[in-house]
Amino acid sequence: MIEDTNLLTGDDNLNLAKDTFYLRCFSEFQQPLNSNGVSVGVLGNMTDPNFGKTFAGFYTQCRLSANNVSFGTGAVLDSAVITFAYNGKYGKFDQPVNLAVYELNQDLVDSLTYKTTDAFSVNIPPVGTLNSFVPNTTDSIHVYGVSYPAHLRIPLTNSFANKILLADSSYLVDNTSFLALLKGLYVTTASNPTGNGLLYLTLASPLSKITLYYHNADEDSLSYDIPVSGVRVNHFDNIYTGSPVYTSVNSPNVNGETKMYVQGGAGVKGKIQFPDLDSLPKKISINKAELILSQSAGDTAYSAPLVLDLFRIDETGTAQKLEDDGLAHFGGIRVTESVDGESIIRYKFNIKKYFQKLIEGKYPNNGFYLQILGANSNTERAVIANSSTDEKYKITLVVTYTKL
């Protein structure tokens, strides 16, 4: 702890003081997260020098938009496609990957809770493929003379599309019947080749749908849309073997690590521990308690998250929201600061309310969990430095208080 006694002039009588604490950090694998009803699907794979390999895909139902669907007499398929609206990407994603769509042979149930590691049985082979895919998230797409915003289009096999187009009318009465015909789809990427980015898709968009193009005995150039709707679940496979994360989590330094790893996609969370706080006076009022985190200087392969989230750890080891969370001063937003002529990406949290209760003994001194915001559909990651020698890259808590 470092105490600053130069806050006041000789005429001041506010009893202000400021102490600086250096904290310990560790990394832990994240437990699977609830993934029901995600609005953003994650698709792709990437290799990360710090976090190993990540593979992402999603399961989704598709439901009729009306009851008693009819394709008319003598319906004949022309083509079929599944489309998804782009929501952005993480990483460069300029290395091609192969995409695949599989039909589920297992029901997805609205009332059940599904996790980010849950996997469901599918039929082989895939019902749609798109090889050597690199997303173009800016150029519009023209379909039959109509212009649409940039989106992902994966061709579907004729056999799959005809399963719907030529289905017995009893399957098209309502969605209960239709889900017996088409339980759902799994959209994923092959493990080889490995890319360098992940794609975000808006599953609730009007662009996210199956489209059947067909004609019948009475009309040409018909189409029918089946929206992506109902149960939606992101699935992540994180492979850490041989990575710095694997070593840090499985063989940590008991006195704290020099780097802390944080990853979305139900990957890794950071753990921050306070030192002994007995050096603080017993009766004080906290004016500010600022936690300062700095991104590791060498962590440049993927961009730092826009926001990080901080939780206190309760008596059972469970993450709990902080009283300071949600307030204008709480923080957690990425900023860039110039320190000794060096640009450093930092995250700052003002945990004043929490710290007041901590020193009053209302909370145990169990520290914090640092996590990616919305980690069931957000794959951002960061390496936080906690150098043993360079103060610019230490995890620091600066406490300003009034002595009572």
BADREN-33377 format. One record per residue (C-alpha): residue number from 0; chain; x, y, z. Coordinates in nm, 2 decimals, decimal comma. Example, Ala and Ser with C-alpha at 12.3 -4.5 7.8 and 13.67 -1.06 7.14 Angstrom:
+-----+-------+--------+--------+--------+
:   n : chain :     px :     py :     pz :
+-----+-------+--------+--------+--------+
:   0 :     A :   1,23 :  -0,45 :   0,78 :
:   1 :     A :   1,37 :  -0,11 :   0,71 :
+-----+-------+--------+--------+--------+
REM end
This chain:
+-----+-------+--------+--------+--------+
:   n : chain :     px :     py :     pz :
+-----+-------+--------+--------+--------+
:   0 :     A :   0,00 :   0,00 :   0,00 :
:   1 :     A :   0,11 :   0,35 :  -0,08 :
:   2 :     A :  -0,04 :   0,64 :   0,11 :
:   3 :     A :  -0,06 :   0,99 :  -0,04 :
:   4 :     A :  -0,06 :   1,27 :   0,22 :
:   5 :     A :  -0,03 :   1,56 :  -0,02 :
:   6 :     A :  -0,40 :   1,60 :  -0,10 :
:   7 :     A :  -0,45 :   1,89 :   0,13 :
:   8 :     A :  -0,29 :   2,22 :   0,22 :
:   9 :     A :  -0,20 :   2,32 :   0,58 :
:  10 :     A :  -0,53 :   2,50 :   0,61 :
:  11 :     A :  -0,75 :   2,21 :   0,52 :
:  12 :     A :  -0,93 :   2,01 :   0,79 :
:  13 :     A :  -1,13 :   1,76 :   0,58 :
:  14 :     A :  -0,91 :   1,47 :   0,69 :
:  15 :     A :  -0,87 :   1,35 :   0,33 :
:  16 :     A :  -0,63 :   1,07 :   0,24 :
:  17 :     A :  -0,55 :   0,85 :  -0,06 :
:  18 :     A :  -0,41 :   0,50 :  -0,06 :
:  19 :     A :  -0,30 :   0,28 :  -0,35 :
:  20 :     A :  -0,32 :  -0,10 :  -0,34 :
:  21 :     A :  -0,17 :  -0,35 :  -0,58 :
:  22 :     A :  -0,39 :  -0,65 :  -0,63 :
:  23 :     A :  -0,34 :  -1,02 :  -0,72 :
:  24 :     A :  -0,50 :  -1,18 :  -1,02 :
:  25 :     A :  -0,58 :  -1,53 :  -1,15 :
:  26 :     A :  -0,78 :  -1,68 :  -1,44 :
:  27 :     A :  -1,06 :  -1,94 :  -1,43 :
:  28 :     A :  -1,25 :  -2,13 :  -1,69 :
:  29 :     A :  -1,60 :  -2,00 :  -1,72 :
:  30 :     A :  -1,89 :  -2,23 :  -1,63 :
:  31 :     A :  -2,14 :  -2,29 :  -1,92 :
:  32 :     A :  -2,38 :  -2,00 :  -1,95 :
:  33 :     A :  -2,75 :  -1,99 :  -2,02 :
:  34 :     A :  -2,80 :  -1,96 :  -2,40 :
:  35 :     A :  -3,18 :  -1,97 :  -2,44 :
:  36 :     A :  -3,33 :  -1,73 :  -2,68 :
:  37 :     A :  -3,01 :  -1,55 :  -2,79 :
:  38 :     A :  -3,08 :  -1,27 :  -3,04 :
:  39 :     A :  -2,73 :  -1,29 :  -3,19 :
:  40 :     A :  -2,59 :  -1,61 :  -3,33 :
:  41 :     A :  -2,21 :  -1,66 :  -3,34 :
:  42 :     A :  -2,05 :  -1,84 :  -3,63 :
:  43 :     A :  -1,69 :  -1,92 :  -3,73 :
:  44 :     A :  -1,36 :  -2,03 :  -3,59 :
:  45 :     A :  -1,03 :  -1,87 :  -3,50 :
:  46 :     A :  -0,69 :  -1,94 :  -3,36 :
:  47 :     A :  -0,56 :  -1,70 :  -3,09 :
:  48 :     A :  -0,20 :  -1,69 :  -2,97 :
:  49 :     A :  -0,32 :  -1,65 :  -2,61 :
:  50 :     A :  -0,65 :  -1,84 :  -2,60 :
:  51 :     A :  -0,60 :  -2,13 :  -2,84 :
:  52 :     A :  -0,88 :  -2,22 :  -3,08 :
:  53 :     A :  -1,25 :  -2,12 :  -3,06 :
:  54 :     A :  -1,53 :  -2,28 :  -3,27 :
:  55 :     A :  -1,88 :  -2,12 :  -3,27 :
:  56 :     A :  -2,21 :  -2,22 :  -3,41 :
:  57 :     A :  -2,58 :  -2,21 :  -3,32 :
:  58 :     A :  -2,89 :  -2,42 :  -3,31 :
:  59 :     A :  -3,22 :  -2,27 :  -3,41 :
:  60 :     A :  -3,58 :  -2,35 :  -3,49 :
:  61 :     A :  -3,76 :  -2,22 :  -3,79 :
:  62 :     A :  -4,14 :  -2,17 :  -3,76 :
:  63 :     A :  -4,42 :  -2,09 :  -4,00 :
:  64 :     A :  -4,55 :  -1,74 :  -4,00 :
:  65 :     A :  -4,91 :  -1,85 :  -4,07 :
:  66 :     A :  -5,12 :  -2,16 :  -4,03 :
:  67 :     A :  -5,25 :  -2,39 :  -4,30 :
:  68 :     A :  -4,98 :  -2,32 :  -4,55 :
:  69 :     A :  -5,04 :  -2,44 :  -4,91 :
:  70 :     A :  -4,79 :  -2,44 :  -5,20 :
:  71 :     A :  -5,06 :  -2,50 :  -5,45 :
:  72 :     A :  -5,12 :  -2,78 :  -5,70 :
:  73 :     A :  -4,81 :  -2,94 :  -5,86 :
:  74 :     A :  -4,55 :  -2,75 :  -5,66 :
:  75 :     A :  -4,20 :  -2,78 :  -5,81 :
:  76 :     A :  -3,88 :  -2,66 :  -5,63 :
:  77 :     A :  -3,65 :  -2,42 :  -5,82 :
:  78 :     A :  -3,40 :  -2,36 :  -5,53 :
:  79 :     A :  -3,38 :  -2,30 :  -5,16 :
:  80 :     A :  -3,15 :  -2,09 :  -4,93 :
:  81 :     A :  -3,11 :  -2,00 :  -4,57 :
:  82 :     A :  -3,01 :  -1,64 :  -4,50 :
:  83 :     A :  -2,90 :  -1,45 :  -4,19 :
:  84 :     A :  -2,86 :  -1,08 :  -4,13 :
:  85 :     A :  -2,51 :  -0,96 :  -4,04 :
:  86 :     A :  -2,46 :  -0,80 :  -3,70 :
:  87 :     A :  -2,08 :  -0,75 :  -3,72 :
:  88 :     A :  -1,77 :  -0,96 :  -3,67 :
:  89 :     A :  -1,48 :  -1,01 :  -3,43 :
:  90 :     A :  -1,13 :  -1,03 :  -3,57 :
:  91 :     A :  -1,03 :  -0,98 :  -3,93 :
:  92 :     A :  -1,21 :  -1,28 :  -4,07 :
:  93 :     A :  -1,03 :  -1,26 :  -4,40 :
:  94 :     A :  -0,92 :  -1,63 :  -4,39 :
:  95 :     A :  -1,18 :  -1,85 :  -4,57 :
:  96 :     A :  -1,37 :  -2,11 :  -4,37 :
:  97 :     A :  -1,63 :  -2,38 :  -4,47 :
:  98 :     A :  -1,99 :  -2,35 :  -4,33 :
:  99 :     A :  -2,24 :  -2,62 :  -4,29 :
: 100 :     A :  -2,61 :  -2,65 :  -4,20 :
: 101 :     A :  -2,74 :  -2,97 :  -4,04 :
: 102 :     A :  -3,09 :  -3,08 :  -3,97 :
: 103 :     A :  -3,17 :  -3,17 :  -3,61 :
: 104 :     A :  -3,31 :  -3,50 :  -3,52 :
: 105 :     A :  -3,37 :  -3,40 :  -3,16 :
: 106 :     A :  -3,64 :  -3,17 :  -3,03 :
: 107 :     A :  -3,57 :  -2,82 :  -2,88 :
: 108 :     A :  -3,81 :  -2,74 :  -2,60 :
: 109 :     A :  -3,92 :  -2,39 :  -2,51 :
: 110 :     A :  -3,95 :  -2,46 :  -2,14 :
: 111 :     A :  -3,60 :  -2,61 :  -2,10 :
: 112 :     A :  -3,28 :  -2,42 :  -2,01 :
: 113 :     A :  -2,99 :  -2,48 :  -2,25 :
: 114 :     A :  -2,63 :  -2,39 :  -2,20 :
: 115 :     A :  -2,34 :  -2,28 :  -2,42 :
: 116 :     A :  -2,19 :  -2,62 :  -2,41 :
: 117 :     A :  -2,51 :  -2,82 :  -2,49 :
: 118 :     A :  -2,50 :  -3,02 :  -2,82 :
: 119 :     A :  -2,79 :  -3,18 :  -3,00 :
: 120 :     A :  -2,81 :  -3,47 :  -3,24 :
: 121 :     A :  -2,81 :  -3,40 :  -3,61 :
: 122 :     A :  -2,87 :  -3,58 :  -3,93 :
: 123 :     A :  -2,57 :  -3,65 :  -4,16 :
: 124 :     A :  -2,49 :  -3,52 :  -4,43 :
: 125 :     A :  -2,55 :  -3,15 :  -4,41 :
: 126 :     A :  -2,85 :  -2,99 :  -4,58 :
: 127 :     A :  -2,65 :  -2,69 :  -4,68 :
: 128 :     A :  -2,29 :  -2,59 :  -4,73 :
: 129 :     A :  -2,08 :  -2,29 :  -4,83 :
: 130 :     A :  -1,71 :  -2,34 :  -4,88 :
: 131 :     A :  -1,43 :  -2,08 :  -4,87 :
: 132 :     A :  -1,65 :  -1,83 :  -4,70 :
: 133 :     A :  -1,53 :  -1,48 :  -4,61 :
: 134 :     A :  -1,80 :  -1,23 :  -4,50 :
: 135 :     A :  -1,86 :  -0,91 :  -4,69 :
: 136 :     A :  -2,07 :  -0,71 :  -4,44 :
: 137 :     A :  -2,10 :  -0,39 :  -4,65 :
: 138 :     A :  -2,20 :  -0,47 :  -5,01 :
: 139 :     A :  -2,57 :  -0,51 :  -5,08 :
: 140 :     A :  -2,71 :  -0,83 :  -5,25 :
: 141 :     A :  -2,95 :  -0,84 :  -5,54 :
: 142 :     A :  -3,20 :  -1,13 :  -5,56 :
: 143 :     A :  -3,45 :  -1,15 :  -5,85 :
: 144 :     A :  -3,41 :  -0,77 :  -5,91 :
: 145 :     A :  -3,45 :  -0,67 :  -5,54 :
: 146 :     A :  -3,17 :  -0,52 :  -5,34 :
: 147 :     A :  -3,11 :  -0,63 :  -4,99 :
: 148 :     A :  -2,85 :  -0,53 :  -4,72 :
: 149 :     A :  -2,54 :  -0,74 :  -4,70 :
: 150 :     A :  -2,62 :  -1,08 :  -4,54 :
: 151 :     A :  -2,51 :  -1,44 :  -4,53 :
: 152 :     A :  -2,67 :  -1,68 :  -4,79 :
: 153 :     A :  -2,62 :  -2,06 :  -4,77 :
: 154 :     A :  -2,77 :  -2,28 :  -5,04 :
: 155 :     A :  -2,99 :  -2,57 :  -4,92 :
: 156 :     A :  -3,01 :  -2,91 :  -5,08 :
: 157 :     A :  -3,31 :  -2,99 :  -5,30 :
: 158 :     A :  -3,39 :  -3,30 :  -5,09 :
: 159 :     A :  -3,42 :  -3,09 :  -4,78 :
: 160 :     A :  -3,63 :  -2,82 :  -4,94 :
: 161 :     A :  -3,86 :  -3,08 :  -5,10 :
: 162 :     A :  -3,92 :  -3,23 :  -4,75 :
: 163 :     A :  -4,10 :  -2,90 :  -4,67 :
: 164 :     A :  -4,24 :  -2,81 :  -5,02 :
: 165 :     A :  -4,39 :  -3,16 :  -5,08 :
: 166 :     A :  -4,48 :  -3,23 :  -4,71 :
: 167 :     A :  -4,82 :  -3,37 :  -4,63 :
: 168 :     A :  -5,06 :  -3,09 :  -4,55 :
: 169 :     A :  -5,10 :  -3,22 :  -4,19 :
: 170 :     A :  -4,74 :  -3,09 :  -4,12 :
: 171 :     A :  -4,83 :  -2,74 :  -4,24 :
: 172 :     A :  -5,14 :  -2,69 :  -4,02 :
: 173 :     A :  -4,96 :  -2,51 :  -3,74 :
: 174 :     A :  -4,61 :  -2,48 :  -3,58 :
: 175 :     A :  -4,67 :  -2,78 :  -3,35 :
: 176 :     A :  -4,71 :  -3,00 :  -3,65 :
: 177 :     A :  -4,44 :  -2,82 :  -3,85 :
: 178 :     A :  -4,18 :  -2,88 :  -3,57 :
: 179 :     A :  -4,25 :  -3,25 :  -3,60 :
: 180 :     A :  -4,14 :  -3,22 :  -3,96 :
: 181 :     A :  -3,84 :  -2,99 :  -3,91 :
: 182 :     A :  -3,71 :  -3,00 :  -3,55 :
: 183 :     A :  -3,45 :  -2,73 :  -3,62 :
: 184 :     A :  -3,11 :  -2,66 :  -3,77 :
: 185 :     A :  -2,75 :  -2,64 :  -3,66 :
: 186 :     A :  -2,54 :  -2,38 :  -3,84 :
: 187 :     A :  -2,16 :  -2,43 :  -3,78 :
: 188 :     A :  -1,82 :  -2,43 :  -3,93 :
: 189 :     A :  -1,58 :  -2,71 :  -4,02 :
: 190 :     A :  -1,27 :  -2,74 :  -3,80 :
: 191 :     A :  -1,05 :  -2,72 :  -4,11 :
: 192 :     A :  -0,94 :  -2,47 :  -4,23 :
: 193 :     A :  -0,92 :  -2,26 :  -3,92 :
: 194 :     A :  -1,01 :  -1,89 :  -3,97 :
: 195 :     A :  -0,92 :  -1,57 :  -3,79 :
: 196 :     A :  -1,25 :  -1,43 :  -3,68 :
: 197 :     A :  -1,61 :  -1,49 :  -3,57 :
: 198 :     A :  -1,93 :  -1,36 :  -3,73 :
: 199 :     A :  -2,23 :  -1,22 :  -3,54 :
: 200 :     A :  -2,57 :  -1,27 :  -3,70 :
: 201 :     A :  -2,91 :  -1,11 :  -3,60 :
: 202 :     A :  -3,13 :  -1,42 :  -3,57 :
: 203 :     A :  -3,45 :  -1,21 :  -3,51 :
: 204 :     A :  -3,41 :  -1,01 :  -3,83 :
: 205 :     A :  -3,66 :  -1,04 :  -4,12 :
: 206 :     A :  -3,36 :  -1,14 :  -4,33 :
: 207 :     A :  -3,29 :  -1,45 :  -4,11 :
: 208 :     A :  -3,51 :  -1,72 :  -4,27 :
: 209 :     A :  -3,54 :  -2,02 :  -4,50 :
: 210 :     A :  -3,67 :  -1,92 :  -4,85 :
: 211 :     A :  -3,81 :  -2,17 :  -5,09 :
: 212 :     A :  -3,82 :  -2,07 :  -5,46 :
: 213 :     A :  -4,07 :  -2,27 :  -5,66 :
: 214 :     A :  -4,35 :  -2,27 :  -5,92 :
: 215 :     A :  -4,68 :  -2,47 :  -5,94 :
: 216 :     A :  -4,94 :  -2,55 :  -6,20 :
: 217 :     A :  -5,08 :  -2,20 :  -6,18 :
: 218 :     A :  -4,79 :  -1,96 :  -6,13 :
: 219 :     A :  -4,42 :  -1,91 :  -6,18 :
: 220 :     A :  -4,15 :  -1,74 :  -5,97 :
: 221 :     A :  -4,31 :  -1,81 :  -5,63 :
: 222 :     A :  -4,13 :  -1,80 :  -5,30 :
: 223 :     A :  -4,21 :  -1,88 :  -4,94 :
: 224 :     A :  -4,03 :  -1,77 :  -4,63 :
: 225 :     A :  -3,99 :  -1,96 :  -4,30 :
: 226 :     A :  -3,85 :  -1,73 :  -4,04 :
: 227 :     A :  -3,58 :  -1,82 :  -3,79 :
: 228 :     A :  -3,79 :  -1,83 :  -3,48 :
: 229 :     A :  -3,84 :  -2,01 :  -3,15 :
: 230 :     A :  -3,56 :  -2,17 :  -2,95 :
: 231 :     A :  -3,21 :  -2,04 :  -3,04 :
: 232 :     A :  -2,89 :  -2,16 :  -2,86 :
: 233 :     A :  -2,53 :  -2,06 :  -2,92 :
: 234 :     A :  -2,27 :  -2,34 :  -2,89 :
: 235 :     A :  -1,90 :  -2,28 :  -2,82 :
: 236 :     A :  -1,60 :  -2,52 :  -2,82 :
: 237 :     A :  -1,29 :  -2,36 :  -2,67 :
: 238 :     A :  -0,97 :  -2,56 :  -2,70 :
: 239 :     A :  -0,70 :  -2,43 :  -2,47 :
: 240 :     A :  -0,44 :  -2,71 :  -2,48 :
: 241 :     A :  -0,09 :  -2,56 :  -2,52 :
: 242 :     A :  -0,20 :  -2,20 :  -2,48 :
: 243 :     A :  -0,10 :  -1,95 :  -2,22 :
: 244 :     A :  -0,45 :  -1,96 :  -2,08 :
: 245 :     A :  -0,42 :  -2,33 :  -2,02 :
: 246 :     A :  -0,10 :  -2,29 :  -1,82 :
: 247 :     A :  -0,23 :  -1,99 :  -1,62 :
: 248 :     A :  -0,56 :  -2,17 :  -1,52 :
: 249 :     A :  -0,41 :  -2,51 :  -1,44 :
: 250 :     A :  -0,07 :  -2,41 :  -1,29 :
: 251 :     A :  -0,12 :  -2,07 :  -1,13 :
: 252 :     A :   0,14 :  -1,89 :  -0,92 :
: 253 :     A :  -0,01 :  -1,89 :  -0,57 :
: 254 :     A :   0,11 :  -1,53 :  -0,52 :
: 255 :     A :  -0,08 :  -1,42 :  -0,83 :
: 256 :     A :  -0,02 :  -1,42 :  -1,21 :
: 257 :     A :   0,14 :  -1,15 :  -1,42 :
: 258 :     A :  -0,14 :  -1,18 :  -1,67 :
: 259 :     A :  -0,52 :  -1,23 :  -1,64 :
: 260 :     A :  -0,72 :  -1,37 :  -1,92 :
: 261 :     A :  -1,09 :  -1,28 :  -1,99 :
: 262 :     A :  -1,28 :  -1,43 :  -2,28 :
: 263 :     A :  -1,64 :  -1,44 :  -2,40 :
: 264 :     A :  -1,82 :  -1,73 :  -2,56 :
: 265 :     A :  -1,83 :  -1,89 :  -2,21 :
: 266 :     A :  -1,45 :  -1,90 :  -2,21 :
: 267 :     A :  -1,24 :  -1,75 :  -1,93 :
: 268 :     A :  -1,31 :  -1,51 :  -1,65 :
: 269 :     A :  -1,06 :  -1,32 :  -1,44 :
: 270 :     A :  -1,03 :  -1,33 :  -1,06 :
: 271 :     A :  -0,90 :  -1,03 :  -0,87 :
: 272 :     A :  -0,80 :  -1,05 :  -0,50 :
: 273 :     A :  -0,74 :  -0,77 :  -0,25 :
: 274 :     A :  -0,44 :  -0,78 :  -0,01 :
: 275 :     A :  -0,49 :  -0,73 :   0,36 :
: 276 :     A :  -0,68 :  -0,41 :   0,42 :
: 277 :     A :  -0,58 :  -0,37 :   0,79 :
: 278 :     A :  -0,36 :  -0,08 :   0,70 :
: 279 :     A :  -0,67 :   0,14 :   0,64 :
: 280 :     A :  -0,81 :   0,34 :   0,93 :
: 281 :     A :  -1,11 :   0,17 :   1,09 :
: 282 :     A :  -1,35 :   0,47 :   1,06 :
: 283 :     A :  -1,34 :   0,62 :   0,72 :
: 284 :     A :  -1,59 :   0,74 :   0,46 :
: 285 :     A :  -1,50 :   0,63 :   0,10 :
: 286 :     A :  -1,51 :   0,91 :  -0,15 :
: 287 :     A :  -1,38 :   0,71 :  -0,44 :
: 288 :     A :  -1,24 :   0,36 :  -0,49 :
: 289 :     A :  -1,10 :   0,32 :  -0,85 :
: 290 :     A :  -0,99 :  -0,01 :  -0,98 :
: 291 :     A :  -0,75 :   0,03 :  -1,28 :
: 292 :     A :  -0,68 :  -0,25 :  -1,53 :
: 293 :     A :  -0,44 :  -0,22 :  -1,82 :
: 294 :     A :  -0,43 :  -0,44 :  -2,14 :
: 295 :     A :  -0,11 :  -0,63 :  -2,19 :
: 296 :     A :   0,12 :  -0,45 :  -2,43 :
: 297 :     A :   0,16 :  -0,75 :  -2,65 :
: 298 :     A :  -0,21 :  -0,84 :  -2,68 :
: 299 :     A :  -0,27 :  -0,71 :  -3,03 :
: 300 :     A :  -0,40 :  -1,01 :  -3,23 :
: 301 :     A :  -0,76 :  -0,92 :  -3,16 :
: 302 :     A :  -0,92 :  -0,60 :  -3,05 :
: 303 :     A :  -0,98 :  -0,53 :  -2,68 :
: 304 :     A :  -1,35 :  -0,54 :  -2,56 :
: 305 :     A :  -1,55 :  -0,22 :  -2,56 :
: 306 :     A :  -1,68 :  -0,30 :  -2,21 :
: 307 :     A :  -1,58 :  -0,53 :  -1,93 :
: 308 :     A :  -1,81 :  -0,64 :  -1,64 :
: 309 :     A :  -1,71 :  -0,67 :  -1,27 :
: 310 :     A :  -1,88 :  -0,87 :  -1,00 :
: 311 :     A :  -1,82 :  -0,92 :  -0,63 :
: 312 :     A :  -1,76 :  -1,28 :  -0,51 :
: 313 :     A :  -2,00 :  -1,38 :  -0,23 :
: 314 :     A :  -1,95 :  -1,64 :   0,05 :
: 315 :     A :  -2,03 :  -1,93 :  -0,18 :
: 316 :     A :  -1,79 :  -1,82 :  -0,46 :
: 317 :     A :  -2,08 :  -1,69 :  -0,67 :
: 318 :     A :  -2,06 :  -1,37 :  -0,88 :
: 319 :     A :  -2,30 :  -1,10 :  -0,75 :
: 320 :     A :  -2,38 :  -0,76 :  -0,90 :
: 321 :     A :  -2,21 :  -0,46 :  -0,74 :
: 322 :     A :  -2,42 :  -0,18 :  -0,59 :
: 323 :     A :  -2,21 :   0,06 :  -0,81 :
: 324 :     A :  -2,31 :  -0,13 :  -1,13 :
: 325 :     A :  -2,53 :   0,07 :  -1,36 :
: 326 :     A :  -2,44 :   0,41 :  -1,21 :
: 327 :     A :  -2,29 :   0,68 :  -1,43 :
: 328 :     A :  -1,96 :   0,66 :  -1,25 :
: 329 :     A :  -1,92 :   0,28 :  -1,24 :
: 330 :     A :  -1,71 :   0,26 :  -1,56 :
: 331 :     A :  -1,58 :  -0,06 :  -1,73 :
: 332 :     A :  -1,56 :   0,12 :  -2,07 :
: 333 :     A :  -1,24 :   0,09 :  -2,28 :
: 334 :     A :  -1,03 :   0,40 :  -2,28 :
: 335 :     A :  -0,68 :   0,48 :  -2,42 :
: 336 :     A :  -0,45 :   0,68 :  -2,19 :
: 337 :     A :  -0,10 :   0,81 :  -2,26 :
: 338 :     A :   0,14 :   0,72 :  -1,97 :
: 339 :     A :   0,50 :   0,82 :  -2,00 :
: 340 :     A :   0,46 :   0,86 :  -2,37 :
: 341 :     A :   0,30 :   0,52 :  -2,41 :
: 342 :     A :  -0,06 :   0,46 :  -2,52 :
: 343 :     A :  -0,22 :   0,20 :  -2,29 :
: 344 :     A :  -0,57 :   0,06 :  -2,32 :
: 345 :     A :  -0,74 :   0,06 :  -1,98 :
: 346 :     A :  -1,06 :  -0,02 :  -1,79 :
: 347 :     A :  -1,16 :   0,17 :  -1,48 :
: 348 :     A :  -1,43 :   0,09 :  -1,22 :
: 349 :     A :  -1,54 :   0,31 :  -0,94 :
: 350 :     A :  -1,65 :   0,07 :  -0,67 :
: 351 :     A :  -1,71 :   0,32 :  -0,39 :
: 352 :     A :  -2,04 :   0,17 :  -0,25 :
: 353 :     A :  -1,90 :  -0,18 :  -0,25 :
: 354 :     A :  -1,57 :  -0,08 :  -0,09 :
: 355 :     A :  -1,75 :   0,11 :   0,19 :
: 356 :     A :  -1,94 :  -0,21 :   0,28 :
: 357 :     A :  -1,62 :  -0,42 :   0,25 :
: 358 :     A :  -1,43 :  -0,22 :   0,51 :
: 359 :     A :  -1,73 :  -0,21 :   0,74 :
: 360 :     A :  -1,72 :  -0,60 :   0,74 :
: 361 :     A :  -2,06 :  -0,63 :   0,56 :
: 362 :     A :  -1,90 :  -0,83 :   0,28 :
: 363 :     A :  -1,62 :  -1,09 :   0,29 :
: 364 :     A :  -1,29 :  -1,00 :   0,13 :
: 365 :     A :  -1,33 :  -1,25 :  -0,16 :
: 366 :     A :  -1,24 :  -1,02 :  -0,44 :
: 367 :     A :  -1,40 :  -0,99 :  -0,79 :
: 368 :     A :  -1,47 :  -1,17 :  -1,11 :
: 369 :     A :  -1,39 :  -0,99 :  -1,43 :
: 370 :     A :  -1,60 :  -1,10 :  -1,73 :
: 371 :     A :  -1,70 :  -1,02 :  -2,08 :
: 372 :     A :  -2,04 :  -0,85 :  -2,11 :
: 373 :     A :  -2,30 :  -1,08 :  -2,27 :
: 374 :     A :  -2,06 :  -1,37 :  -2,29 :
: 375 :     A :  -2,32 :  -1,61 :  -2,43 :
: 376 :     A :  -2,32 :  -1,42 :  -2,76 :
: 377 :     A :  -2,01 :  -1,21 :  -2,74 :
: 378 :     A :  -1,66 :  -1,36 :  -2,82 :
: 379 :     A :  -1,44 :  -1,06 :  -2,73 :
: 380 :     A :  -1,13 :  -1,13 :  -2,52 :
: 381 :     A :  -0,86 :  -0,95 :  -2,34 :
: 382 :     A :  -0,53 :  -1,01 :  -2,16 :
: 383 :     A :  -0,49 :  -0,78 :  -1,86 :
: 384 :     A :  -0,14 :  -0,71 :  -1,74 :
: 385 :     A :  -0,03 :  -0,73 :  -1,38 :
: 386 :     A :   0,35 :  -0,67 :  -1,41 :
: 387 :     A :   0,57 :  -0,74 :  -1,11 :
: 388 :     A :   0,81 :  -0,46 :  -1,22 :
: 389 :     A :   0,63 :  -0,20 :  -1,43 :
: 390 :     A :   0,37 :   0,01 :  -1,23 :
: 391 :     A :   0,20 :   0,12 :  -1,55 :
: 392 :     A :   0,09 :  -0,23 :  -1,60 :
: 393 :     A :  -0,01 :  -0,33 :  -1,24 :
: 394 :     A :  -0,37 :  -0,39 :  -1,14 :
: 395 :     A :  -0,43 :  -0,10 :  -0,90 :
: 396 :     A :  -0,69 :   0,01 :  -0,65 :
: 397 :     A :  -0,68 :   0,38 :  -0,56 :
: 398 :     A :  -0,89 :   0,46 :  -0,26 :
: 399 :     A :  -0,97 :   0,82 :  -0,16 :
: 400 :     A :  -1,14 :   0,86 :   0,18 :
: 401 :     A :  -1,22 :   1,09 :   0,46 :
: 402 :     A :  -1,11 :   1,00 :   0,81 :
: 403 :     A :  -1,40 :   1,02 :   1,05 :
+-----+-------+--------+--------+--------+
REM end
